[in-house]
Amino acid sequence: MDHYGINLGDGNLFEWAKNMNANDKDVVFVLNPDPFIVAGVDPNRIEGWVFAKVPAEDDRGRMIEVDKILKPFNLL
């Protein structure tokens, strides 16, 4: 799915669809779960958010899966 994104630092992102009619999620807030986990929060229990593995590039440009907390919105 084609999207634009802004890297907010520390593994946090804001993404939005290039074409809202062709995507199932128009806007997604993407958070690094590590600070929550260190604070003792179970990321699977954050109401309204999804804890999932998502594809990302590592520092060598290889595709890997990383843990993220996601809040998707469908605006249409």
PDB file of N, CA, C, O and CB in Angstrom:
ATOM      1  N   MET A   1       0.841  -1.172   0.000  1.00  0.00           N
ATOM      2  CA  MET A   1       0.000   0.000   0.000  1.00  0.00           C
ATOM      3  C   MET A   1       0.891   1.241   0.000  1.00  0.00           C
ATOM      4  O   MET A   1       1.770   1.384   0.850  1.00  0.00           O
ATOM      5  CB  MET A   1      -0.960  -0.005   1.217  1.00  0.00           C
ATOM      6  N   ASP A   2       0.665   2.108  -0.929  1.00  0.00           N
ATOM      7  CA  ASP A   2       1.470   3.316  -1.041  1.00  0.00           C
ATOM      8  C   ASP A   2       1.055   4.327   0.011  1.00  0.00           C
ATOM      9  O   ASP A   2      -0.130   4.583   0.228  1.00  0.00           O
ATOM     10  CB  ASP A   2       1.345   3.923  -2.440  1.00  0.00           C
ATOM     11  N   HIS A   3       2.065   4.896   0.661  1.00  0.00           N
ATOM     12  CA  HIS A   3       1.786   5.891   1.686  1.00  0.00           C
ATOM     13  C   HIS A   3       2.973   6.837   1.819  1.00  0.00           C
ATOM     14  O   HIS A   3       4.087   6.539   1.389  1.00  0.00           O
ATOM     15  CB  HIS A   3       1.474   5.215   3.039  1.00  0.00           C
ATOM     16  N   TYR A   4       2.700   7.970   2.419  1.00  0.00           N
ATOM     17  CA  TYR A   4       3.732   8.931   2.786  1.00  0.00           C
ATOM     18  C   TYR A   4       3.965   8.778   4.280  1.00  0.00           C
ATOM     19  O   TYR A   4       3.111   8.254   4.995  1.00  0.00           O
ATOM     20  CB  TYR A   4       3.323  10.408   2.409  1.00  0.00           C
ATOM     21  N   GLY A   5       5.105   9.229   4.749  1.00  0.00           N
ATOM     22  CA  GLY A   5       5.360   9.132   6.168  1.00  0.00           C
ATOM     23  C   GLY A   5       6.316  10.188   6.655  1.00  0.00           C
ATOM     24  O   GLY A   5       7.161  10.686   5.911  1.00  0.00           O
ATOM     25  N   ILE A   6       6.164  10.521   7.923  1.00  0.00           N
ATOM     26  CA  ILE A   6       7.078  11.438   8.602  1.00  0.00           C
ATOM     27  C   ILE A   6       7.690  10.681   9.760  1.00  0.00           C
ATOM     28  O   ILE A   6       6.978  10.152  10.614  1.00  0.00           O
ATOM     29  CB  ILE A   6       6.346  12.741   9.092  1.00  0.00           C
ATOM     30  N   ASN A   7       9.021  10.628   9.789  1.00  0.00           N
ATOM     31  CA  ASN A   7       9.723   9.990  10.896  1.00  0.00           C
ATOM     32  C   ASN A   7       9.782  10.986  12.046  1.00  0.00           C
ATOM     33  O   ASN A   7      10.371  12.059  11.915  1.00  0.00           O
ATOM     34  CB  ASN A   7      11.161   9.523  10.472  1.00  0.00           C
ATOM     35  N   LEU A   8       9.172  10.633  13.171  1.00  0.00           N
ATOM     36  CA  LEU A   8       9.134  11.510  14.337  1.00  0.00           C
ATOM     37  C   LEU A   8      10.275  11.225  15.316  1.00  0.00           C
ATOM     38  O   LEU A   8      10.364  11.855  16.369  1.00  0.00           O
ATOM     39  CB  LEU A   8       7.803  11.364  15.046  1.00  0.00           C
ATOM     40  N   GLY A   9      11.146  10.275  14.964  1.00  0.00           N
ATOM     41  CA  GLY A   9      12.290   9.936  15.800  1.00  0.00           C
ATOM     42  C   GLY A   9      11.972   8.845  16.807  1.00  0.00           C
ATOM     43  O   GLY A   9      10.812   8.623  17.155  1.00  0.00           O
ATOM     44  N   ASP A  10      13.001   8.174  17.266  1.00  0.00           N
ATOM     45  CA  ASP A  10      12.901   7.113  18.270  1.00  0.00           C
ATOM     46  C   ASP A  10      11.942   5.996  17.870  1.00  0.00           C
ATOM     47  O   ASP A  10      11.328   5.373  18.736  1.00  0.00           O
ATOM     48  CB  ASP A  10      12.463   7.698  19.584  1.00  0.00           C
ATOM     49  N   GLY A  11      11.806   5.735  16.578  1.00  0.00           N
ATOM     50  CA  GLY A  11      10.947   4.656  16.104  1.00  0.00           C
ATOM     51  C   GLY A  11       9.486   5.017  15.987  1.00  0.00           C
ATOM     52  O   GLY A  11       8.652   4.132  15.795  1.00  0.00           O
ATOM     53  N   ASN A  12       9.144   6.300  16.099  1.00  0.00           N
ATOM     54  CA  ASN A  12       7.762   6.772  15.986  1.00  0.00           C
ATOM     55  C   ASN A  12       7.560   7.414  14.615  1.00  0.00           C
ATOM     56  O   ASN A  12       8.446   8.092  14.095  1.00  0.00           O
ATOM     57  CB  ASN A  12       7.421   7.785  17.125  1.00  0.00           C
ATOM     58  N   LEU A  13       6.363   7.185  14.033  1.00  0.00           N
ATOM     59  CA  LEU A  13       6.073   7.680  12.699  1.00  0.00           C
ATOM     60  C   LEU A  13       4.637   8.170  12.608  1.00  0.00           C
ATOM     61  O   LEU A  13       3.783   7.804  13.415  1.00  0.00           O
ATOM     62  CB  LEU A  13       6.329   6.595  11.660  1.00  0.00           C
ATOM     63  N   PHE A  14       4.393   9.000  11.612  1.00  0.00           N
ATOM     64  CA  PHE A  14       3.036   9.368  11.216  1.00  0.00           C
ATOM     65  C   PHE A  14       2.951   9.079   9.730  1.00  0.00           C
ATOM     66  O   PHE A  14       3.765   9.582   8.956  1.00  0.00           O
ATOM     67  CB  PHE A  14       2.696  10.890  11.548  1.00  0.00           C
ATOM     68  N   GLU A  15       1.963   8.263   9.313  1.00  0.00           N
ATOM     69  CA  GLU A  15       1.831   7.887   7.913  1.00  0.00           C
ATOM     70  C   GLU A  15       0.440   8.214   7.399  1.00  0.00           C
ATOM     71  O   GLU A  15      -0.531   8.196   8.156  1.00  0.00           O
ATOM     72  CB  GLU A  15       2.130   6.401   7.724  1.00  0.00           C
ATOM     73  N   TRP A  16       0.347   8.515   6.093  1.00  0.00           N
ATOM     74  CA  TRP A  16      -0.958   8.738   5.469  1.00  0.00           C
ATOM     75  C   TRP A  16      -0.920   8.192   4.053  1.00  0.00           C
ATOM     76  O   TRP A  16       0.130   8.142   3.411  1.00  0.00           O
ATOM     77  CB  TRP A  16      -1.337  10.251   5.470  1.00  0.00           C
ATOM     78  N   ALA A  17      -2.097   7.783   3.581  1.00  0.00           N
ATOM     79  CA  ALA A  17      -2.231   7.127   2.279  1.00  0.00           C
ATOM     80  C   ALA A  17      -2.029   8.115   1.137  1.00  0.00           C
ATOM     81  O   ALA A  17      -2.492   9.254   1.205  1.00  0.00           O
ATOM     82  CB  ALA A  17      -3.602   6.463   2.157  1.00  0.00           C
ATOM     83  N   LYS A  18      -1.334   7.675   0.084  1.00  0.00           N
ATOM     84  CA  LYS A  18      -1.231   8.479  -1.135  1.00  0.00           C
ATOM     85  C   LYS A  18      -2.586   8.584  -1.806  1.00  0.00           C
ATOM     86  O   LYS A  18      -2.943   9.631  -2.346  1.00  0.00           O
ATOM     87  CB  LYS A  18      -0.200   7.876  -2.106  1.00  0.00           C
ATOM     88  N   ASN A  19      -3.342   7.491  -1.770  1.00  0.00           N
ATOM     89  CA  ASN A  19      -4.671   7.453  -2.361  1.00  0.00           C
ATOM     90  C   ASN A  19      -5.620   6.837  -1.340  1.00  0.00           C
ATOM     91  O   ASN A  19      -5.601   5.624  -1.133  1.00  0.00           O
ATOM     92  CB  ASN A  19      -4.679   6.647  -3.704  1.00  0.00           C
ATOM     93  N   MET A  20      -6.436   7.648  -0.711  1.00  0.00           N
ATOM     94  CA  MET A  20      -7.315   7.153   0.352  1.00  0.00           C
ATOM     95  C   MET A  20      -8.346   6.159  -0.153  1.00  0.00           C
ATOM     96  O   MET A  20      -8.819   5.325   0.619  1.00  0.00           O
ATOM     97  CB  MET A  20      -8.018   8.306   1.017  1.00  0.00           C
ATOM     98  N   ASN A  21      -8.707   6.226  -1.427  1.00  0.00           N
ATOM     99  CA  ASN A  21      -9.681   5.284  -1.974  1.00  0.00           C
ATOM    100  C   ASN A  21      -9.088   3.894  -2.184  1.00  0.00           C
ATOM    101  O   ASN A  21      -9.832   2.918  -2.274  1.00  0.00           O
ATOM    102  CB  ASN A  21     -10.227   5.808  -3.284  1.00  0.00           C
ATOM    103  N   ALA A  22      -7.765   3.789  -2.265  1.00  0.00           N
ATOM    104  CA  ALA A  22      -7.112   2.507  -2.546  1.00  0.00           C
ATOM    105  C   ALA A  22      -6.506   1.859  -1.303  1.00  0.00           C
ATOM    106  O   ALA A  22      -5.967   0.756  -1.396  1.00  0.00           O
ATOM    107  CB  ALA A  22      -6.035   2.701  -3.584  1.00  0.00           C
ATOM    108  N   ASN A  23      -6.578   2.509  -0.148  1.00  0.00           N
ATOM    109  CA  ASN A  23      -5.973   1.978   1.073  1.00  0.00           C
ATOM    110  C   ASN A  23      -7.042   1.681   2.112  1.00  0.00           C
ATOM    111  O   ASN A  23      -8.086   2.333   2.144  1.00  0.00           O
ATOM    112  CB  ASN A  23      -4.940   2.964   1.641  1.00  0.00           C
ATOM    113  N   ASP A  24      -6.778   0.697   2.959  1.00  0.00           N
ATOM    114  CA  ASP A  24      -7.724   0.378   4.027  1.00  0.00           C
ATOM    115  C   ASP A  24      -7.509   1.253   5.258  1.00  0.00           C
ATOM    116  O   ASP A  24      -8.380   1.333   6.124  1.00  0.00           O
ATOM    117  CB  ASP A  24      -7.605  -1.089   4.411  1.00  0.00           C
ATOM    118  N   LYS A  25      -6.355   1.908   5.337  1.00  0.00           N
ATOM    119  CA  LYS A  25      -6.067   2.833   6.436  1.00  0.00           C
ATOM    120  C   LYS A  25      -5.607   4.147   5.826  1.00  0.00           C
ATOM    121  O   LYS A  25      -4.624   4.180   5.086  1.00  0.00           O
ATOM    122  CB  LYS A  25      -4.981   2.250   7.418  1.00  0.00           C
ATOM    123  N   ASP A  26      -6.311   5.223   6.130  1.00  0.00           N
ATOM    124  CA  ASP A  26      -5.962   6.519   5.551  1.00  0.00           C
ATOM    125  C   ASP A  26      -4.825   7.196   6.306  1.00  0.00           C
ATOM    126  O   ASP A  26      -3.946   7.808   5.697  1.00  0.00           O
ATOM    127  CB  ASP A  26      -7.176   7.426   5.536  1.00  0.00           C
ATOM    128  N   VAL A  27      -4.843   7.086   7.631  1.00  0.00           N
ATOM    129  CA  VAL A  27      -3.845   7.706   8.497  1.00  0.00           C
ATOM    130  C   VAL A  27      -3.473   6.692   9.575  1.00  0.00           C
ATOM    131  O   VAL A  27      -4.343   5.997  10.101  1.00  0.00           O
ATOM    132  CB  VAL A  27      -4.380   9.046   9.130  1.00  0.00           C
ATOM    133  N   VAL A  28      -2.171   6.603   9.908  1.00  0.00           N
ATOM    134  CA  VAL A  28      -1.739   5.686  10.961  1.00  0.00           C
ATOM    135  C   VAL A  28      -0.687   6.377  11.826  1.00  0.00           C
ATOM    136  O   VAL A  28       0.308   6.897  11.321  1.00  0.00           O
ATOM    137  CB  VAL A  28      -1.176   4.365  10.355  1.00  0.00           C
ATOM    138  N   PHE A  29      -0.923   6.373  13.133  1.00  0.00           N
ATOM    139  CA  PHE A  29       0.100   6.762  14.093  1.00  0.00           C
ATOM    140  C   PHE A  29       0.856   5.491  14.457  1.00  0.00           C
ATOM    141  O   PHE A  29       0.238   4.480  14.788  1.00  0.00           O
ATOM    142  CB  PHE A  29      -0.521   7.464  15.371  1.00  0.00           C
ATOM    143  N   VAL A  30       2.188   5.530  14.400  1.00  0.00           N
ATOM    144  CA  VAL A  30       3.024   4.360  14.646  1.00  0.00           C
ATOM    145  C   VAL A  30       3.975   4.698  15.798  1.00  0.00           C
ATOM    146  O   VAL A  30       4.766   5.636  15.698  1.00  0.00           O
ATOM    147  CB  VAL A  30       3.818   3.936  13.349  1.00  0.00           C
ATOM    148  N   LEU A  31       3.897   3.936  16.881  1.00  0.00           N
ATOM    149  CA  LEU A  31       4.721   4.200  18.062  1.00  0.00           C
ATOM    150  C   LEU A  31       5.678   3.056  18.348  1.00  0.00           C
ATOM    151  O   LEU A  31       5.352   1.889  18.133  1.00  0.00           O
ATOM    152  CB  LEU A  31       3.841   4.448  19.274  1.00  0.00           C
ATOM    153  N   ASN A  32       6.846   3.400  18.830  1.00  0.00           N
ATOM    154  CA  ASN A  32       7.813   2.436  19.314  1.00  0.00           C
ATOM    155  C   ASN A  32       7.296   1.914  20.660  1.00  0.00           C
ATOM    156  O   ASN A  32       7.061   2.711  21.569  1.00  0.00           O
ATOM    157  CB  ASN A  32       9.250   3.076  19.446  1.00  0.00           C
ATOM    158  N   PRO A  33       7.113   0.603  20.810  1.00  0.00           N
ATOM    159  CA  PRO A  33       6.561   0.080  22.057  1.00  0.00           C
ATOM    160  C   PRO A  33       7.551   0.017  23.214  1.00  0.00           C
ATOM    161  O   PRO A  33       7.140  -0.174  24.359  1.00  0.00           O
ATOM    162  CB  PRO A  33       6.019  -1.276  21.817  1.00  0.00           C
ATOM    163  N   ASP A  34       8.849   0.174  22.944  1.00  0.00           N
ATOM    164  CA  ASP A  34       9.862  -0.014  23.991  1.00  0.00           C
ATOM    165  C   ASP A  34       9.647   0.837  25.240  1.00  0.00           C
ATOM    166  O   ASP A  34       9.736   0.292  26.340  1.00  0.00           O
ATOM    167  CB  ASP A  34      11.211   0.289  23.433  1.00  0.00           C
ATOM    168  N   PRO A  35       9.365   2.152  25.140  1.00  0.00           N
ATOM    169  CA  PRO A  35       9.156   2.933  26.368  1.00  0.00           C
ATOM    170  C   PRO A  35       7.960   2.434  27.199  1.00  0.00           C
ATOM    171  O   PRO A  35       7.983   2.486  28.428  1.00  0.00           O
ATOM    172  CB  PRO A  35       8.948   4.402  26.011  1.00  0.00           C
ATOM    173  N   PHE A  36       6.932   1.956  26.516  1.00  0.00           N
ATOM    174  CA  PHE A  36       5.773   1.424  27.225  1.00  0.00           C
ATOM    175  C   PHE A  36       6.135   0.132  27.960  1.00  0.00           C
ATOM    176  O   PHE A  36       5.762  -0.067  29.116  1.00  0.00           O
ATOM    177  CB  PHE A  36       4.613   1.173  26.245  1.00  0.00           C
ATOM    178  N   ILE A  37       6.868  -0.736  27.267  1.00  0.00           N
ATOM    179  CA  ILE A  37       7.271  -2.012  27.860  1.00  0.00           C
ATOM    180  C   ILE A  37       8.182  -1.781  29.054  1.00  0.00           C
ATOM    181  O   ILE A  37       8.024  -2.438  30.083  1.00  0.00           O
ATOM    182  CB  ILE A  37       7.975  -2.896  26.820  1.00  0.00           C
ATOM    183  N   VAL A  38       9.134  -0.859  28.938  1.00  0.00           N
ATOM    184  CA  VAL A  38      10.040  -0.534  30.052  1.00  0.00           C
ATOM    185  C   VAL A  38       9.248  -0.010  31.252  1.00  0.00           C
ATOM    186  O   VAL A  38       9.621  -0.258  32.399  1.00  0.00           O
ATOM    187  CB  VAL A  38      11.097   0.516  29.609  1.00  0.00           C
ATOM    188  N   ALA A  39       8.153   0.716  30.989  1.00  0.00           N
ATOM    189  CA  ALA A  39       7.318   1.260  32.065  1.00  0.00           C
ATOM    190  C   ALA A  39       6.377   0.212  32.657  1.00  0.00           C
ATOM    191  O   ALA A  39       5.637   0.502  33.597  1.00  0.00           O
ATOM    192  CB  ALA A  39       6.508   2.438  31.548  1.00  0.00           C
ATOM    193  N   GLY A  40       6.404  -1.016  32.103  1.00  0.00           N
ATOM    194  CA  GLY A  40       5.577  -2.081  32.646  1.00  0.00           C
ATOM    195  C   GLY A  40       4.223  -2.242  31.981  1.00  0.00           C
ATOM    196  O   GLY A  40       3.377  -2.987  32.475  1.00  0.00           O
ATOM    197  N   VAL A  41       4.005  -1.554  30.863  1.00  0.00           N
ATOM    198  CA  VAL A  41       2.724  -1.638  30.159  1.00  0.00           C
ATOM    199  C   VAL A  41       2.759  -2.820  29.195  1.00  0.00           C
ATOM    200  O   VAL A  41       3.748  -3.022  28.491  1.00  0.00           O
ATOM    201  CB  VAL A  41       2.416  -0.314  29.396  1.00  0.00           C
ATOM    202  N   ASP A  42       1.686  -3.596  29.163  1.00  0.00           N
ATOM    203  CA  ASP A  42       1.538  -4.670  28.187  1.00  0.00           C
ATOM    204  C   ASP A  42       0.982  -4.037  26.914  1.00  0.00           C
ATOM    205  O   ASP A  42      -0.173  -3.613  26.909  1.00  0.00           O
ATOM    206  CB  ASP A  42       0.599  -5.829  28.723  1.00  0.00           C
ATOM    207  N   PRO A  43       1.772  -3.956  25.823  1.00  0.00           N
ATOM    208  CA  PRO A  43       1.313  -3.275  24.616  1.00  0.00           C
ATOM    209  C   PRO A  43       0.094  -3.934  23.967  1.00  0.00           C
ATOM    210  O   PRO A  43      -0.615  -3.290  23.193  1.00  0.00           O
ATOM    211  CB  PRO A  43       2.433  -3.216  23.623  1.00  0.00           C
ATOM    212  N   ASN A  44      -0.152  -5.192  24.270  1.00  0.00           N
ATOM    213  CA  ASN A  44      -1.340  -5.869  23.743  1.00  0.00           C
ATOM    214  C   ASN A  44      -2.620  -5.380  24.406  1.00  0.00           C
ATOM    215  O   ASN A  44      -3.715  -5.642  23.907  1.00  0.00           O
ATOM    216  CB  ASN A  44      -1.211  -7.370  23.927  1.00  0.00           C
ATOM    217  N   ARG A  45      -2.495  -4.672  25.524  1.00  0.00           N
ATOM    218  CA  ARG A  45      -3.673  -4.253  26.283  1.00  0.00           C
ATOM    219  C   ARG A  45      -3.947  -2.755  26.206  1.00  0.00           C
ATOM    220  O   ARG A  45      -4.777  -2.244  26.957  1.00  0.00           O
ATOM    221  CB  ARG A  45      -3.513  -4.650  27.718  1.00  0.00           C
ATOM    222  N   ILE A  46      -3.266  -2.046  25.315  1.00  0.00           N
ATOM    223  CA  ILE A  46      -3.515  -0.617  25.151  1.00  0.00           C
ATOM    224  C   ILE A  46      -4.777  -0.461  24.311  1.00  0.00           C
ATOM    225  O   ILE A  46      -4.774  -0.736  23.111  1.00  0.00           O
ATOM    226  CB  ILE A  46      -2.290   0.111  24.485  1.00  0.00           C
ATOM    227  N   GLU A  47      -5.834  -0.025  24.940  1.00  0.00           N
ATOM    228  CA  GLU A  47      -7.145   0.038  24.298  1.00  0.00           C
ATOM    229  C   GLU A  47      -7.142   0.987  23.101  1.00  0.00           C
ATOM    230  O   GLU A  47      -6.671   2.121  23.189  1.00  0.00           O
ATOM    231  CB  GLU A  47      -8.202   0.476  25.304  1.00  0.00           C
ATOM    232  N   GLY A  48      -7.681   0.494  21.976  1.00  0.00           N
ATOM    233  CA  GLY A  48      -7.783   1.311  20.774  1.00  0.00           C
ATOM    234  C   GLY A  48      -6.545   1.278  19.892  1.00  0.00           C
ATOM    235  O   GLY A  48      -6.552   1.859  18.807  1.00  0.00           O
ATOM    236  N   TRP A  49      -5.489   0.616  20.327  1.00  0.00           N
ATOM    237  CA  TRP A  49      -4.250   0.517  19.568  1.00  0.00           C
ATOM    238  C   TRP A  49      -3.977  -0.947  19.248  1.00  0.00           C
ATOM    239  O   TRP A  49      -4.487  -1.836  19.929  1.00  0.00           O
ATOM    240  CB  TRP A  49      -3.065   1.142  20.350  1.00  0.00           C
ATOM    241  N   VAL A  50      -3.181  -1.202  18.222  1.00  0.00           N
ATOM    242  CA  VAL A  50      -2.834  -2.552  17.797  1.00  0.00           C
ATOM    243  C   VAL A  50      -1.335  -2.746  17.955  1.00  0.00           C
ATOM    244  O   VAL A  50      -0.544  -1.948  17.453  1.00  0.00           O
ATOM    245  CB  VAL A  50      -3.275  -2.811  16.329  1.00  0.00           C
ATOM    246  N   PHE A  51      -0.943  -3.812  18.656  1.00  0.00           N
ATOM    247  CA  PHE A  51       0.467  -4.175  18.787  1.00  0.00           C
ATOM    248  C   PHE A  51       0.757  -5.204  17.698  1.00  0.00           C
ATOM    249  O   PHE A  51       0.154  -6.277  17.677  1.00  0.00           O
ATOM    250  CB  PHE A  51       0.802  -4.742  20.234  1.00  0.00           C
ATOM    251  N   ALA A  52       1.687  -4.875  16.789  1.00  0.00           N
ATOM    252  CA  ALA A  52       1.913  -5.752  15.638  1.00  0.00           C
ATOM    253  C   ALA A  52       3.359  -5.682  15.166  1.00  0.00           C
ATOM    254  O   ALA A  52       4.101  -4.755  15.491  1.00  0.00           O
ATOM    255  CB  ALA A  52       0.971  -5.380  14.491  1.00  0.00           C
ATOM    256  N   LYS A  53       3.727  -6.681  14.400  1.00  0.00           N
ATOM    257  CA  LYS A  53       5.013  -6.671  13.710  1.00  0.00           C
ATOM    258  C   LYS A  53       4.781  -6.020  12.345  1.00  0.00           C
ATOM    259  O   LYS A  53       3.826  -6.347  11.642  1.00  0.00           O
ATOM    260  CB  LYS A  53       5.616  -8.134  13.567  1.00  0.00           C
ATOM    261  N   VAL A  54       5.665  -5.101  11.988  1.00  0.00           N
ATOM    262  CA  VAL A  54       5.547  -4.411  10.710  1.00  0.00           C
ATOM    263  C   VAL A  54       6.886  -4.460   9.976  1.00  0.00           C
ATOM    264  O   VAL A  54       7.937  -4.523  10.615  1.00  0.00           O
ATOM    265  CB  VAL A  54       5.088  -2.945  10.916  1.00  0.00           C
ATOM    266  N   PRO A  55       6.861  -4.433   8.651  1.00  0.00           N
ATOM    267  CA  PRO A  55       8.118  -4.445   7.894  1.00  0.00           C
ATOM    268  C   PRO A  55       8.844  -3.105   8.027  1.00  0.00           C
ATOM    269  O   PRO A  55       8.228  -2.040   8.066  1.00  0.00           O
ATOM    270  CB  PRO A  55       7.849  -4.759   6.405  1.00  0.00           C
ATOM    271  N   ALA A  56      10.170  -3.195   8.094  1.00  0.00           N
ATOM    272  CA  ALA A  56      11.012  -1.998   8.187  1.00  0.00           C
ATOM    273  C   ALA A  56      12.389  -2.337   7.629  1.00  0.00           C
ATOM    274  O   ALA A  56      12.755  -3.507   7.521  1.00  0.00           O
ATOM    275  CB  ALA A  56      11.118  -1.484   9.668  1.00  0.00           C
ATOM    276  N   GLU A  57      13.139  -1.312   7.280  1.00  0.00           N
ATOM    277  CA  GLU A  57      14.514  -1.511   6.823  1.00  0.00           C
ATOM    278  C   GLU A  57      15.464  -1.379   7.994  1.00  0.00           C
ATOM    279  O   GLU A  57      15.324  -0.472   8.814  1.00  0.00           O
ATOM    280  CB  GLU A  57      14.883  -0.502   5.714  1.00  0.00           C
ATOM    281  N   ASP A  58      16.446  -2.296   8.080  1.00  0.00           N
ATOM    282  CA  ASP A  58      17.469  -2.152   9.107  1.00  0.00           C
ATOM    283  C   ASP A  58      18.537  -1.186   8.604  1.00  0.00           C
ATOM    284  O   ASP A  58      18.395  -0.619   7.521  1.00  0.00           O
ATOM    285  CB  ASP A  58      18.092  -3.530   9.476  1.00  0.00           C
ATOM    286  N   ASP A  59      19.593  -0.996   9.370  1.00  0.00           N
ATOM    287  CA  ASP A  59      20.622  -0.026   9.011  1.00  0.00           C
ATOM    288  C   ASP A  59      21.427  -0.428   7.777  1.00  0.00           C
ATOM    289  O   ASP A  59      22.177   0.386   7.238  1.00  0.00           O
ATOM    290  CB  ASP A  59      21.554   0.171  10.171  1.00  0.00           C
ATOM    291  N   ARG A  60      21.282  -1.674   7.324  1.00  0.00           N
ATOM    292  CA  ARG A  60      21.953  -2.138   6.101  1.00  0.00           C
ATOM    293  C   ARG A  60      21.012  -2.160   4.900  1.00  0.00           C
ATOM    294  O   ARG A  60      21.407  -2.584   3.813  1.00  0.00           O
ATOM    295  CB  ARG A  60      22.534  -3.529   6.319  1.00  0.00           C
ATOM    296  N   GLY A  61      19.760  -1.703   5.088  1.00  0.00           N
ATOM    297  CA  GLY A  61      18.800  -1.672   3.998  1.00  0.00           C
ATOM    298  C   GLY A  61      18.043  -2.969   3.790  1.00  0.00           C
ATOM    299  O   GLY A  61      17.287  -3.098   2.827  1.00  0.00           O
ATOM    300  N   ARG A  62      18.238  -3.939   4.686  1.00  0.00           N
ATOM    301  CA  ARG A  62      17.512  -5.210   4.591  1.00  0.00           C
ATOM    302  C   ARG A  62      16.140  -5.073   5.242  1.00  0.00           C
ATOM    303  O   ARG A  62      15.973  -4.346   6.221  1.00  0.00           O
ATOM    304  CB  ARG A  62      18.316  -6.357   5.260  1.00  0.00           C
ATOM    305  N   MET A  63      15.160  -5.784   4.682  1.00  0.00           N
ATOM    306  CA  MET A  63      13.821  -5.768   5.265  1.00  0.00           C
ATOM    307  C   MET A  63      13.766  -6.712   6.463  1.00  0.00           C
ATOM    308  O   MET A  63      14.185  -7.867   6.385  1.00  0.00           O
ATOM    309  CB  MET A  63      12.758  -6.164   4.211  1.00  0.00           C
ATOM    310  N   ILE A  64      13.241  -6.193   7.571  1.00  0.00           N
ATOM    311  CA  ILE A  64      13.062  -6.964   8.796  1.00  0.00           C
ATOM    312  C   ILE A  64      11.668  -6.663   9.331  1.00  0.00           C
ATOM    313  O   ILE A  64      10.986  -5.772   8.824  1.00  0.00           O
ATOM    314  CB  ILE A  64      14.170  -6.626   9.861  1.00  0.00           C
ATOM    315  N   GLU A  65      11.249  -7.393  10.340  1.00  0.00           N
ATOM    316  CA  GLU A  65       9.989  -7.094  11.026  1.00  0.00           C
ATOM    317  C   GLU A  65      10.310  -6.543  12.409  1.00  0.00           C
ATOM    318  O   GLU A  65      11.158  -7.080  13.122  1.00  0.00           O
ATOM    319  CB  GLU A  65       9.079  -8.366  11.129  1.00  0.00           C
ATOM    320  N   VAL A  66       9.620  -5.460  12.782  1.00  0.00           N
ATOM    321  CA  VAL A  66       9.820  -4.829  14.082  1.00  0.00           C
ATOM    322  C   VAL A  66       8.473  -4.668  14.776  1.00  0.00           C
ATOM    323  O   VAL A  66       7.434  -4.575  14.123  1.00  0.00           O
ATOM    324  CB  VAL A  66      10.528  -3.458  13.932  1.00  0.00           C
ATOM    325  N   ASP A  67       8.502  -4.637  16.100  1.00  0.00           N
ATOM    326  CA  ASP A  67       7.289  -4.421  16.881  1.00  0.00           C
ATOM    327  C   ASP A  67       6.925  -2.942  16.874  1.00  0.00           C
ATOM    328  O   ASP A  67       7.789  -2.080  17.032  1.00  0.00           O
ATOM    329  CB  ASP A  67       7.472  -4.928  18.329  1.00  0.00           C
ATOM    330  N   LYS A  68       5.639  -2.655  16.690  1.00  0.00           N
ATOM    331  CA  LYS A  68       5.122  -1.285  16.732  1.00  0.00           C
ATOM    332  C   LYS A  68       3.736  -1.296  17.359  1.00  0.00           C
ATOM    333  O   LYS A  68       3.056  -2.323  17.373  1.00  0.00           O
ATOM    334  CB  LYS A  68       5.077  -0.655  15.307  1.00  0.00           C
ATOM    335  N   ILE A  69       3.328  -0.156  17.873  1.00  0.00           N
ATOM    336  CA  ILE A  69       1.966   0.058  18.347  1.00  0.00           C
ATOM    337  C   ILE A  69       1.309   0.986  17.333  1.00  0.00           C
ATOM    338  O   ILE A  69       1.830   2.064  17.049  1.00  0.00           O
ATOM    339  CB  ILE A  69       1.931   0.665  19.820  1.00  0.00           C
ATOM    340  N   LEU A  70       0.153   0.569  16.777  1.00  0.00           N
ATOM    341  CA  LEU A  70      -0.469   1.269  15.665  1.00  0.00           C
ATOM    342  C   LEU A  70      -1.856   1.798  16.038  1.00  0.00           C
ATOM    343  O   LEU A  70      -2.620   1.134  16.738  1.00  0.00           O
ATOM    344  CB  LEU A  70      -0.567   0.347  14.456  1.00  0.00           C
ATOM    345  N   LYS A  71      -2.161   2.990  15.562  1.00  0.00           N
ATOM    346  CA  LYS A  71      -3.497   3.565  15.704  1.00  0.00           C
ATOM    347  C   LYS A  71      -3.937   4.003  14.317  1.00  0.00           C
ATOM    348  O   LYS A  71      -3.624   5.113  13.887  1.00  0.00           O
ATOM    349  CB  LYS A  71      -3.518   4.771  16.728  1.00  0.00           C
ATOM    350  N   PRO A  72      -4.674   3.122  13.602  1.00  0.00           N
ATOM    351  CA  PRO A  72      -5.122   3.464  12.252  1.00  0.00           C
ATOM    352  C   PRO A  72      -6.448   4.214  12.249  1.00  0.00           C
ATOM    353  O   PRO A  72      -7.287   4.024  13.130  1.00  0.00           O
ATOM    354  CB  PRO A  72      -5.248   2.210  11.419  1.00  0.00           C
ATOM    355  N   PHE A  73      -6.621   5.067  11.247  1.00  0.00           N
ATOM    356  CA  PHE A  73      -7.864   5.796  11.052  1.00  0.00           C
ATOM    357  C   PHE A  73      -8.281   5.680   9.597  1.00  0.00           C
ATOM    358  O   PHE A  73      -7.452   5.820   8.698  1.00  0.00           O
ATOM    359  CB  PHE A  73      -7.713   7.278  11.468  1.00  0.00           C
ATOM    360  N   ASN A  74      -9.558   5.427   9.360  1.00  0.00           N
ATOM    361  CA  ASN A  74     -10.121   5.456   8.026  1.00  0.00           C
ATOM    362  C   ASN A  74     -10.985   6.707   7.950  1.00  0.00           C
ATOM    363  O   ASN A  74     -12.012   6.798   8.622  1.00  0.00           O
ATOM    364  CB  ASN A  74     -10.944   4.149   7.706  1.00  0.00           C
ATOM    365  N   LEU A  75     -10.571   7.673   7.132  1.00  0.00           N
ATOM    366  CA  LEU A  75     -11.251   8.967   7.082  1.00  0.00           C
ATOM    367  C   LEU A  75     -12.419   9.011   6.113  1.00  0.00           C
ATOM    368  O   LEU A  75     -13.272   9.889   6.233  1.00  0.00           O
ATOM    369  CB  LEU A  75     -10.277  10.030   6.714  1.00  0.00           C
ATOM    370  N   LEU A  76     -12.487   8.100   5.162  1.00  0.00           N
ATOM    371  CA  LEU A  76     -13.563   8.109   4.168  1.00  0.00           C
ATOM    372  C   LEU A  76     -14.681   7.205   4.568  1.00  0.00           C
ATOM    373  O   LEU A  76     -15.671   7.090   3.845  1.00  0.00           O
ATOM    374  CB  LEU A  76     -13.048   7.705   2.813  1.00  0.00           C
TER     375      LEU A  76
END
